[in-house]
Amino acid sequence: MSDSVATPPRSEPAPPKKKRSVLDVLRGLRQPKVAVMLALGFSSGLPFLLTANTFGYWLRDEGTSLKAIGFISWVGFAYAFKVYWSPLVDRMDIPLFGRLGRRRGWMLFCQLLVAVGLLAMSFFGVKAGLGVIGAFALLVAFASATQDIAIDAWRIEAASDSDEVGMLTSAAQLGYRIALLVTDAAIIAAAERVGWSLSYVAMAVLMTIGVVATFFAFEPQRADEVLHAKPPLWSRRGLVDALIGPFVDFFRKHKSTGLVILLMVALYRLPDFIMGPMYNPYYHDLGISKDTVALVRGSFGLVATFLGLGAAGLTVLRIGMMPTLVVGLILEGLGTAAFALLALHAGDVMFAAVMSLDAFAQAFAGVALVTYMSSLTSLGYTATQYAMLSSTYALLGKFLKGFSGVAIDAMTPTYGLIGSYATAFIATGLTAIPPLLLIALLWRMHGRTGSAQA
């Protein structure tokens, strides 16, 4: 790897890219890889809440304290730390499973590991102790985070151009959001009838959707050609390139703007993350039934999610990437703060309205951020660079949400339990302001074109 990069000769600007027609987009959606991406997105999203918010609901039903629920949510740090083992996923075939190819081999191995972890959580349950069920939750989170590394790399590498990256990103986000609805609505309704343990068994079975998709996926050839041209991982040059190369390449491309990008990404999802473990305990303490939560999430929430995904994709095409990030962040802040309204009136109409706004905001912001981060990666370092970016956006939020229960407990003597929830949701909504300022700075650095490049 060269220590310097020659300055390319000045050339005429490339002609503007022709926009795809609606017919072109519809034809693209018929590609098999879009369906595969939809299923892989589902597989990626399924384990997430099962070790986070939904897990917290199960623990609260068993009488676990808010403080303990907040701290056990730290198993989600696996998603924040995945950058540290992402070079292995980028550069090493996993034994036996590697016969399917590097990306598919890692996907299949991790999907099976997630299913085993969920079955273990179901078998041992809360009665075995928080340490035991927490350990298996950590296994699920670790396997899920590793699966995400491989799936995100496949999503970017399987696309033939930037338009397809956006198309596959939308498909992945749609599958991911459907999985969140299943693990945030259907499982709650099931738990009301058959209990949490059997509900988790059903979730383990649903991981077969990802397994089937992995067998139907293809191994991206253009990425293979770049990776095979690199020195072997076990050589000195190969090890240095795997561990350091992705970061050198990132900052060589983005220079000082790269630091601002990472800081903005780190703060962008705070409105969604910080109160994450407290949503379901909040509904529990408000007296909202599991059936009501499941019904609203599976109806109003589902429609709002689809609308958010579509609106984000359309907004990127119409007004550009940076303005879309701004809109997504404003929606995030408002969606989170709106939960404070339930402390005043937790009726069905208010609950449906708040949940719909939140579902729309999360879907919109998710597509905006994932599309932006995907545009920042380089072929040959895809898995590690995207893992770096996604770890960056998860790290601070995962850390802070561990204290959400402590914060509410601390405010309860002053504001009461429900008043403390409301205060925390409003304060969390205000965390959208710092990243909003950073986006304004990045927009100025990029130029008012919406380009992801500095």
Contacts in CASP RR format, 6 or more apart in sequence:
PFRMAT RR
TARGET T0000
AUTHOR 0000-0000-0000
METHOD contacts of the structure
MODEL  1
MSDSVATPPRSEPAPPKKKRSVLDVLRGLRQPKVAVMLALGFSSGLPFLL
TANTFGYWLRDEGTSLKAIGFISWVGFAYAFKVYWSPLVDRMDIPLFGRL
GRRRGWMLFCQLLVAVGLLAMSFFGVKAGLGVIGAFALLVAFASATQDIA
IDAWRIEAASDSDEVGMLTSAAQLGYRIALLVTDAAIIAAAERVGWSLSY
VAMAVLMTIGVVATFFAFEPQRADEVLHAKPPLWSRRGLVDALIGPFVDF
FRKHKSTGLVILLMVALYRLPDFIMGPMYNPYYHDLGISKDTVALVRGSF
GLVATFLGLGAAGLTVLRIGMMPTLVVGLILEGLGTAAFALLALHAGDVM
FAAVMSLDAFAQAFAGVALVTYMSSLTSLGYTATQYAMLSSTYALLGKFL
KGFSGVAIDAMTPTYGLIGSYATAFIATGLTAIPPLLLIALLWRMHGRTG
SAQA
1 237 0 8 1.000
1 240 0 8 1.000
1 241 0 8 1.000
1 245 0 8 1.000
1 248 0 8 1.000
5 252 0 8 1.000
19 317 0 8 1.000
20 163 0 8 1.000
25 167 0 8 1.000
28 34 0 8 1.000
28 164 0 8 1.000
28 167 0 8 1.000
29 167 0 8 1.000
32 216 0 8 1.000
33 158 0 8 1.000
33 168 0 8 1.000
33 217 0 8 1.000
33 218 0 8 1.000
34 167 0 8 1.000
34 168 0 8 1.000
34 171 0 8 1.000
35 171 0 8 1.000
36 213 0 8 1.000
36 216 0 8 1.000
36 217 0 8 1.000
37 155 0 8 1.000
37 158 0 8 1.000
37 168 0 8 1.000
37 171 0 8 1.000
37 172 0 8 1.000
38 171 0 8 1.000
38 172 0 8 1.000
38 174 0 8 1.000
38 175 0 8 1.000
39 175 0 8 1.000
39 209 0 8 1.000
39 210 0 8 1.000
39 212 0 8 1.000
39 213 0 8 1.000
40 107 0 8 1.000
40 151 0 8 1.000
40 154 0 8 1.000
40 155 0 8 1.000
40 172 0 8 1.000
40 210 0 8 1.000
40 213 0 8 1.000
40 214 0 8 1.000
40 217 0 8 1.000
41 151 0 8 1.000
41 171 0 8 1.000
41 172 0 8 1.000
41 173 0 8 1.000
41 174 0 8 1.000
41 175 0 8 1.000
41 176 0 8 1.000
41 179 0 8 1.000
42 175 0 8 1.000
42 176 0 8 1.000
42 178 0 8 1.000
42 179 0 8 1.000
42 209 0 8 1.000
42 210 0 8 1.000
43 107 0 8 1.000
43 111 0 8 1.000
43 147 0 8 1.000
43 151 0 8 1.000
43 179 0 8 1.000
43 207 0 8 1.000
43 209 0 8 1.000
43 210 0 8 1.000
43 211 0 8 1.000
43 213 0 8 1.000
44 144 0 8 1.000
44 147 0 8 1.000
44 148 0 8 1.000
44 151 0 8 1.000
44 172 0 8 1.000
44 176 0 8 1.000
44 179 0 8 1.000
45 144 0 8 1.000
45 175 0 8 1.000
45 176 0 8 1.000
45 179 0 8 1.000
45 180 0 8 1.000
45 183 0 8 1.000
46 114 0 8 1.000
46 179 0 8 1.000
46 182 0 8 1.000
46 183 0 8 1.000
46 203 0 8 1.000
46 206 0 8 1.000
46 207 0 8 1.000
46 209 0 8 1.000
47 114 0 8 1.000
47 118 0 8 1.000
47 140 0 8 1.000
47 141 0 8 1.000
47 143 0 8 1.000
47 144 0 8 1.000
47 147 0 8 1.000
47 207 0 8 1.000
48 79 0 8 1.000
48 144 0 8 1.000
48 179 0 8 1.000
48 180 0 8 1.000
48 183 0 8 1.000
49 55 0 8 1.000
49 180 0 8 1.000
49 183 0 8 1.000
49 184 0 8 1.000
50 118 0 8 1.000
50 121 0 8 1.000
50 137 0 8 1.000
50 140 0 8 1.000
50 183 0 8 1.000
50 187 0 8 1.000
50 200 0 8 1.000
50 203 0 8 1.000
51 75 0 8 1.000
51 76 0 8 1.000
51 137 0 8 1.000
51 138 0 8 1.000
51 140 0 8 1.000
51 141 0 8 1.000
51 144 0 8 1.000
52 73 0 8 1.000
52 76 0 8 1.000
52 276 0 8 1.000
52 277 0 8 1.000
53 184 0 8 1.000
53 276 0 8 1.000
53 277 0 8 1.000
53 279 0 8 1.000
53 280 0 8 1.000
54 183 0 8 1.000
54 184 0 8 1.000
54 187 0 8 1.000
54 188 0 8 1.000
54 280 0 8 1.000
55 72 0 8 1.000
55 73 0 8 1.000
55 137 0 8 1.000
56 64 0 8 1.000
56 69 0 8 1.000
56 72 0 8 1.000
56 73 0 8 1.000
56 277 0 8 1.000
56 280 0 8 1.000
56 281 0 8 1.000
57 188 0 8 1.000
57 191 0 8 1.000
57 280 0 8 1.000
57 281 0 8 1.000
57 284 0 8 1.000
58 126 0 8 1.000
58 191 0 8 1.000
58 196 0 8 1.000
59 68 0 8 1.000
59 69 0 8 1.000
59 72 0 8 1.000
59 126 0 8 1.000
59 130 0 8 1.000
60 66 0 8 1.000
60 69 0 8 1.000
60 280 0 8 1.000
60 281 0 8 1.000
60 284 0 8 1.000
61 191 0 8 1.000
61 196 0 8 1.000
61 284 0 8 1.000
62 126 0 8 1.000
64 126 0 8 1.000
64 130 0 8 1.000
66 278 0 8 1.000
66 281 0 8 1.000
66 404 0 8 1.000
66 405 0 8 1.000
66 406 0 8 1.000
66 408 0 8 1.000
66 409 0 8 1.000
67 405 0 8 1.000
67 406 0 8 1.000
67 409 0 8 1.000
68 130 0 8 1.000
69 277 0 8 1.000
69 278 0 8 1.000
69 281 0 8 1.000
69 405 0 8 1.000
70 277 0 8 1.000
70 278 0 8 1.000
70 401 0 8 1.000
70 402 0 8 1.000
70 403 0 8 1.000
70 404 0 8 1.000
70 405 0 8 1.000
70 406 0 8 1.000
71 402 0 8 1.000
72 130 0 8 1.000
72 134 0 8 1.000
72 137 0 8 1.000
73 276 0 8 1.000
73 277 0 8 1.000
73 398 0 8 1.000
73 401 0 8 1.000
73 402 0 8 1.000
73 404 0 8 1.000
74 398 0 8 1.000
74 399 0 8 1.000
74 402 0 8 1.000
75 134 0 8 1.000
75 137 0 8 1.000
75 138 0 8 1.000
75 140 0 8 1.000
75 141 0 8 1.000
76 141 0 8 1.000
76 145 0 8 1.000
76 394 0 8 1.000
76 398 0 8 1.000
77 141 0 8 1.000
77 395 0 8 1.000
77 398 0 8 1.000
77 399 0 8 1.000
78 138 0 8 1.000
78 141 0 8 1.000
78 142 0 8 1.000
78 144 0 8 1.000
78 145 0 8 1.000
79 141 0 8 1.000
79 144 0 8 1.000
79 145 0 8 1.000
79 148 0 8 1.000
79 390 0 8 1.000
79 391 0 8 1.000
79 394 0 8 1.000
79 398 0 8 1.000
80 391 0 8 1.000
80 394 0 8 1.000
80 395 0 8 1.000
80 397 0 8 1.000
80 398 0 8 1.000
80 399 0 8 1.000
81 145 0 8 1.000
81 391 0 8 1.000
81 395 0 8 1.000
82 145 0 8 1.000
82 146 0 8 1.000
82 148 0 8 1.000
82 149 0 8 1.000
82 387 0 8 1.000
82 390 0 8 1.000
82 391 0 8 1.000
83 384 0 8 1.000
83 387 0 8 1.000
83 388 0 8 1.000
83 391 0 8 1.000
83 392 0 8 1.000
85 146 0 8 1.000
85 149 0 8 1.000
86 149 0 8 1.000
86 383 0 8 1.000
86 384 0 8 1.000
86 387 0 8 1.000
86 388 0 8 1.000
87 242 0 8 1.000
87 243 0 8 1.000
87 246 0 8 1.000
87 383 0 8 1.000
87 384 0 8 1.000
89 102 0 8 1.000
89 106 0 8 1.000
89 146 0 8 1.000
89 149 0 8 1.000
89 150 0 8 1.000
89 153 0 8 1.000
89 383 0 8 1.000
89 387 0 8 1.000
90 149 0 8 1.000
90 153 0 8 1.000
90 227 0 8 1.000
90 242 0 8 1.000
90 246 0 8 1.000
90 380 0 8 1.000
90 381 0 8 1.000
90 382 0 8 1.000
90 383 0 8 1.000
90 384 0 8 1.000
91 227 0 8 1.000
91 230 0 8 1.000
91 233 0 8 1.000
91 238 0 8 1.000
91 242 0 8 1.000
92 102 0 8 1.000
92 233 0 8 1.000
93 101 0 8 1.000
93 102 0 8 1.000
93 105 0 8 1.000
94 102 0 8 1.000
94 105 0 8 1.000
94 106 0 8 1.000
94 109 0 8 1.000
97 105 0 8 1.000
97 106 0 8 1.000
97 108 0 8 1.000
97 109 0 8 1.000
98 104 0 8 1.000
98 105 0 8 1.000
98 106 0 8 1.000
99 105 0 8 1.000
100 108 0 8 1.000
100 214 0 8 1.000
100 215 0 8 1.000
100 219 0 8 1.000
101 219 0 8 1.000
102 219 0 8 1.000
102 224 0 8 1.000
102 227 0 8 1.000
103 150 0 8 1.000
103 153 0 8 1.000
103 154 0 8 1.000
103 157 0 8 1.000
103 217 0 8 1.000
103 219 0 8 1.000
103 220 0 8 1.000
103 223 0 8 1.000
104 150 0 8 1.000
104 154 0 8 1.000
104 214 0 8 1.000
104 215 0 8 1.000
104 217 0 8 1.000
104 219 0 8 1.000
105 150 0 8 1.000
105 214 0 8 1.000
106 146 0 8 1.000
106 147 0 8 1.000
106 149 0 8 1.000
106 150 0 8 1.000
107 147 0 8 1.000
107 150 0 8 1.000
107 151 0 8 1.000
107 154 0 8 1.000
107 210 0 8 1.000
107 214 0 8 1.000
107 217 0 8 1.000
108 211 0 8 1.000
108 214 0 8 1.000
108 215 0 8 1.000
110 143 0 8 1.000
110 144 0 8 1.000
110 146 0 8 1.000
110 147 0 8 1.000
110 150 0 8 1.000
111 143 0 8 1.000
111 147 0 8 1.000
111 207 0 8 1.000
111 210 0 8 1.000
111 211 0 8 1.000
111 214 0 8 1.000
112 207 0 8 1.000
112 211 0 8 1.000
113 139 0 8 1.000
113 143 0 8 1.000
114 140 0 8 1.000
114 143 0 8 1.000
114 144 0 8 1.000
114 147 0 8 1.000
114 204 0 8 1.000
114 207 0 8 1.000
115 204 0 8 1.000
115 205 0 8 1.000
115 207 0 8 1.000
115 208 0 8 1.000
116 139 0 8 1.000
116 204 0 8 1.000
117 136 0 8 1.000
117 139 0 8 1.000
117 140 0 8 1.000
117 143 0 8 1.000
117 204 0 8 1.000
118 140 0 8 1.000
118 200 0 8 1.000
118 201 0 8 1.000
118 203 0 8 1.000
118 204 0 8 1.000
118 207 0 8 1.000
119 200 0 8 1.000
119 201 0 8 1.000
119 204 0 8 1.000
120 136 0 8 1.000
120 139 0 8 1.000
121 133 0 8 1.000
121 134 0 8 1.000
121 136 0 8 1.000
121 137 0 8 1.000
121 140 0 8 1.000
121 200 0 8 1.000
122 196 0 8 1.000
122 197 0 8 1.000
122 198 0 8 1.000
122 200 0 8 1.000
122 201 0 8 1.000
122 204 0 8 1.000
123 197 0 8 1.000
124 132 0 8 1.000
124 133 0 8 1.000
124 136 0 8 1.000
125 132 0 8 1.000
125 133 0 8 1.000
125 196 0 8 1.000
125 197 0 8 1.000
126 133 0 8 1.000
148 387 0 8 1.000
148 390 0 8 1.000
149 383 0 8 1.000
149 386 0 8 1.000
149 387 0 8 1.000
150 383 0 8 1.000
151 172 0 8 1.000
152 374 0 8 1.000
152 382 0 8 1.000
152 383 0 8 1.000
152 386 0 8 1.000
152 387 0 8 1.000
152 390 0 8 1.000
153 223 0 8 1.000
153 382 0 8 1.000
153 383 0 8 1.000
153 386 0 8 1.000
154 217 0 8 1.000
154 220 0 8 1.000
155 165 0 8 1.000
155 168 0 8 1.000
155 169 0 8 1.000
155 172 0 8 1.000
155 374 0 8 1.000
156 165 0 8 1.000
156 374 0 8 1.000
156 377 0 8 1.000
156 382 0 8 1.000
156 386 0 8 1.000
157 220 0 8 1.000
157 222 0 8 1.000
157 223 0 8 1.000
157 379 0 8 1.000
157 382 0 8 1.000
158 164 0 8 1.000
158 168 0 8 1.000
158 217 0 8 1.000
158 218 0 8 1.000
158 220 0 8 1.000
159 165 0 8 1.000
159 166 0 8 1.000
159 167 0 8 1.000
159 168 0 8 1.000
162 375 0 8 1.000
165 371 0 8 1.000
165 374 0 8 1.000
165 375 0 8 1.000
166 313 0 8 1.000
166 316 0 8 1.000
166 371 0 8 1.000
166 374 0 8 1.000
169 367 0 8 1.000
169 370 0 8 1.000
169 371 0 8 1.000
169 374 0 8 1.000
170 309 0 8 1.000
170 310 0 8 1.000
170 313 0 8 1.000
170 367 0 8 1.000
172 370 0 8 1.000
173 309 0 8 1.000
173 363 0 8 1.000
173 366 0 8 1.000
173 367 0 8 1.000
173 370 0 8 1.000
174 306 0 8 1.000
174 309 0 8 1.000
177 305 0 8 1.000
177 309 0 8 1.000
177 362 0 8 1.000
177 363 0 8 1.000
178 302 0 8 1.000
178 305 0 8 1.000
181 297 0 8 1.000
181 298 0 8 1.000
181 301 0 8 1.000
181 302 0 8 1.000
181 305 0 8 1.000
182 203 0 8 1.000
182 206 0 8 1.000
183 203 0 8 1.000
184 297 0 8 1.000
185 293 0 8 1.000
185 294 0 8 1.000
185 295 0 8 1.000
185 296 0 8 1.000
185 297 0 8 1.000
185 298 0 8 1.000
186 294 0 8 1.000
186 298 0 8 1.000
187 199 0 8 1.000
187 200 0 8 1.000
187 202 0 8 1.000
187 203 0 8 1.000
188 280 0 8 1.000
188 290 0 8 1.000
188 293 0 8 1.000
188 294 0 8 1.000
188 297 0 8 1.000
189 290 0 8 1.000
189 291 0 8 1.000
189 294 0 8 1.000
189 295 0 8 1.000
190 198 0 8 1.000
190 199 0 8 1.000
190 202 0 8 1.000
191 199 0 8 1.000
191 290 0 8 1.000
192 289 0 8 1.000
192 290 0 8 1.000
192 291 0 8 1.000
192 294 0 8 1.000
222 379 0 8 1.000
223 379 0 8 1.000
223 380 0 8 1.000
223 382 0 8 1.000
226 379 0 8 1.000
226 380 0 8 1.000
227 380 0 8 1.000
230 238 0 8 1.000
230 241 0 8 1.000
230 380 0 8 1.000
231 237 0 8 1.000
231 238 0 8 1.000
231 241 0 8 1.000
232 238 0 8 1.000
233 239 0 8 1.000
233 242 0 8 1.000
242 384 0 8 1.000
245 381 0 8 1.000
246 378 0 8 1.000
246 381 0 8 1.000
246 384 0 8 1.000
246 385 0 8 1.000
246 388 0 8 1.000
247 388 0 8 1.000
249 378 0 8 1.000
249 381 0 8 1.000
249 385 0 8 1.000
250 258 0 8 1.000
250 376 0 8 1.000
250 378 0 8 1.000
250 381 0 8 1.000
250 385 0 8 1.000
250 388 0 8 1.000
251 258 0 8 1.000
253 378 0 8 1.000
253 453 0 8 1.000
254 261 0 8 1.000
254 376 0 8 1.000
254 453 0 8 1.000
254 454 0 8 1.000
255 454 0 8 1.000
257 442 0 8 1.000
257 445 0 8 1.000
257 446 0 8 1.000
257 454 0 8 1.000
258 454 0 8 1.000
260 438 0 8 1.000
260 441 0 8 1.000
260 442 0 8 1.000
260 445 0 8 1.000
261 376 0 8 1.000
261 442 0 8 1.000
262 389 0 8 1.000
262 392 0 8 1.000
263 438 0 8 1.000
264 435 0 8 1.000
264 438 0 8 1.000
264 439 0 8 1.000
264 442 0 8 1.000
265 369 0 8 1.000
265 373 0 8 1.000
265 389 0 8 1.000
265 392 0 8 1.000
265 393 0 8 1.000
266 392 0 8 1.000
266 393 0 8 1.000
266 395 0 8 1.000
266 396 0 8 1.000
267 396 0 8 1.000
267 431 0 8 1.000
267 434 0 8 1.000
267 435 0 8 1.000
267 438 0 8 1.000
268 325 0 8 1.000
268 329 0 8 1.000
268 365 0 8 1.000
268 369 0 8 1.000
268 393 0 8 1.000
268 435 0 8 1.000
269 332 0 8 1.000
269 365 0 8 1.000
269 366 0 8 1.000
269 369 0 8 1.000
269 393 0 8 1.000
269 394 0 8 1.000
269 397 0 8 1.000
270 396 0 8 1.000
270 397 0 8 1.000
270 400 0 8 1.000
270 428 0 8 1.000
270 431 0 8 1.000
270 432 0 8 1.000
270 435 0 8 1.000
271 329 0 8 1.000
271 332 0 8 1.000
271 333 0 8 1.000
271 335 0 8 1.000
271 336 0 8 1.000
271 428 0 8 1.000
271 429 0 8 1.000
271 431 0 8 1.000
271 432 0 8 1.000
272 332 0 8 1.000
272 336 0 8 1.000
272 362 0 8 1.000
272 365 0 8 1.000
273 394 0 8 1.000
273 397 0 8 1.000
273 398 0 8 1.000
273 400 0 8 1.000
273 401 0 8 1.000
274 397 0 8 1.000
274 400 0 8 1.000
274 401 0 8 1.000
274 404 0 8 1.000
274 428 0 8 1.000
274 431 0 8 1.000
275 336 0 8 1.000
275 339 0 8 1.000
275 401 0 8 1.000
275 404 0 8 1.000
275 424 0 8 1.000
275 425 0 8 1.000
275 428 0 8 1.000
276 401 0 8 1.000
276 404 0 8 1.000
277 401 0 8 1.000
277 402 0 8 1.000
277 404 0 8 1.000
277 405 0 8 1.000
278 404 0 8 1.000
278 405 0 8 1.000
278 408 0 8 1.000
278 421 0 8 1.000
278 424 0 8 1.000
279 339 0 8 1.000
280 293 0 8 1.000
282 339 0 8 1.000
282 342 0 8 1.000
282 421 0 8 1.000
283 293 0 8 1.000
285 417 0 8 1.000
285 418 0 8 1.000
285 421 0 8 1.000
286 342 0 8 1.000
286 343 0 8 1.000
286 346 0 8 1.000
286 418 0 8 1.000
287 346 0 8 1.000
288 346 0 8 1.000
288 351 0 8 1.000
292 348 0 8 1.000
292 351 0 8 1.000
296 348 0 8 1.000
296 351 0 8 1.000
296 352 0 8 1.000
296 355 0 8 1.000
297 355 0 8 1.000
297 359 0 8 1.000
300 352 0 8 1.000
300 355 0 8 1.000
300 356 0 8 1.000
300 359 0 8 1.000
301 355 0 8 1.000
301 356 0 8 1.000
301 359 0 8 1.000
302 359 0 8 1.000
303 356 0 8 1.000
304 355 0 8 1.000
304 356 0 8 1.000
304 357 0 8 1.000
304 359 0 8 1.000
304 360 0 8 1.000
304 363 0 8 1.000
305 359 0 8 1.000
305 360 0 8 1.000
305 362 0 8 1.000
305 363 0 8 1.000
306 363 0 8 1.000
307 360 0 8 1.000
307 363 0 8 1.000
308 359 0 8 1.000
308 360 0 8 1.000
308 363 0 8 1.000
308 364 0 8 1.000
308 367 0 8 1.000
309 363 0 8 1.000
309 364 0 8 1.000
309 367 0 8 1.000
310 367 0 8 1.000
311 360 0 8 1.000
311 364 0 8 1.000
312 324 0 8 1.000
312 328 0 8 1.000
312 363 0 8 1.000
312 364 0 8 1.000
312 365 0 8 1.000
312 366 0 8 1.000
312 367 0 8 1.000
312 368 0 8 1.000
312 371 0 8 1.000
313 324 0 8 1.000
313 367 0 8 1.000
313 371 0 8 1.000
315 323 0 8 1.000
315 324 0 8 1.000
315 327 0 8 1.000
315 364 0 8 1.000
315 368 0 8 1.000
316 324 0 8 1.000
316 367 0 8 1.000
316 368 0 8 1.000
316 371 0 8 1.000
320 449 0 8 1.000
320 450 0 8 1.000
321 368 0 8 1.000
321 371 0 8 1.000
321 372 0 8 1.000
321 375 0 8 1.000
321 450 0 8 1.000
321 451 0 8 1.000
321 452 0 8 1.000
322 439 0 8 1.000
322 442 0 8 1.000
322 443 0 8 1.000
322 446 0 8 1.000
322 448 0 8 1.000
322 450 0 8 1.000
323 450 0 8 1.000
324 368 0 8 1.000
324 371 0 8 1.000
325 368 0 8 1.000
325 369 0 8 1.000
325 372 0 8 1.000
325 439 0 8 1.000
326 436 0 8 1.000
326 439 0 8 1.000
326 440 0 8 1.000
326 443 0 8 1.000
327 364 0 8 1.000
327 368 0 8 1.000
328 361 0 8 1.000
328 364 0 8 1.000
328 365 0 8 1.000
328 368 0 8 1.000
329 365 0 8 1.000
329 432 0 8 1.000
329 435 0 8 1.000
329 436 0 8 1.000
329 439 0 8 1.000
330 432 0 8 1.000
330 436 0 8 1.000
331 357 0 8 1.000
331 360 0 8 1.000
331 361 0 8 1.000
331 364 0 8 1.000
331 365 0 8 1.000
332 361 0 8 1.000
332 362 0 8 1.000
332 365 0 8 1.000
332 429 0 8 1.000
332 432 0 8 1.000
333 361 0 8 1.000
333 428 0 8 1.000
333 429 0 8 1.000
333 430 0 8 1.000
333 431 0 8 1.000
333 432 0 8 1.000
334 357 0 8 1.000
334 361 0 8 1.000
334 429 0 8 1.000
335 354 0 8 1.000
335 357 0 8 1.000
335 358 0 8 1.000
335 361 0 8 1.000
335 429 0 8 1.000
336 358 0 8 1.000
336 361 0 8 1.000
336 425 0 8 1.000
336 428 0 8 1.000
336 429 0 8 1.000
336 432 0 8 1.000
337 425 0 8 1.000
337 426 0 8 1.000
337 428 0 8 1.000
337 429 0 8 1.000
337 430 0 8 1.000
338 354 0 8 1.000
338 357 0 8 1.000
338 358 0 8 1.000
338 425 0 8 1.000
339 354 0 8 1.000
339 358 0 8 1.000
339 421 0 8 1.000
339 422 0 8 1.000
339 425 0 8 1.000
340 421 0 8 1.000
340 422 0 8 1.000
340 423 0 8 1.000
340 425 0 8 1.000
340 426 0 8 1.000
341 350 0 8 1.000
341 354 0 8 1.000
342 350 0 8 1.000
342 351 0 8 1.000
342 354 0 8 1.000
342 422 0 8 1.000
343 418 0 8 1.000
343 419 0 8 1.000
343 421 0 8 1.000
343 422 0 8 1.000
344 422 0 8 1.000
369 393 0 8 1.000
372 452 0 8 1.000
373 386 0 8 1.000
373 389 0 8 1.000
373 390 0 8 1.000
373 393 0 8 1.000
374 386 0 8 1.000
375 452 0 8 1.000
376 385 0 8 1.000
376 389 0 8 1.000
376 452 0 8 1.000
377 385 0 8 1.000
377 386 0 8 1.000
377 389 0 8 1.000
378 385 0 8 1.000
404 424 0 8 1.000
407 420 0 8 1.000
407 424 0 8 1.000
408 417 0 8 1.000
408 420 0 8 1.000
408 421 0 8 1.000
408 424 0 8 1.000
409 420 0 8 1.000
411 419 0 8 1.000
411 420 0 8 1.000
411 423 0 8 1.000
411 424 0 8 1.000
412 420 0 8 1.000
414 420 0 8 1.000
415 422 0 8 1.000
415 423 0 8 1.000
443 450 0 8 1.000
445 454 0 8 1.000
446 452 0 8 1.000
446 453 0 8 1.000
446 454 0 8 1.000
END
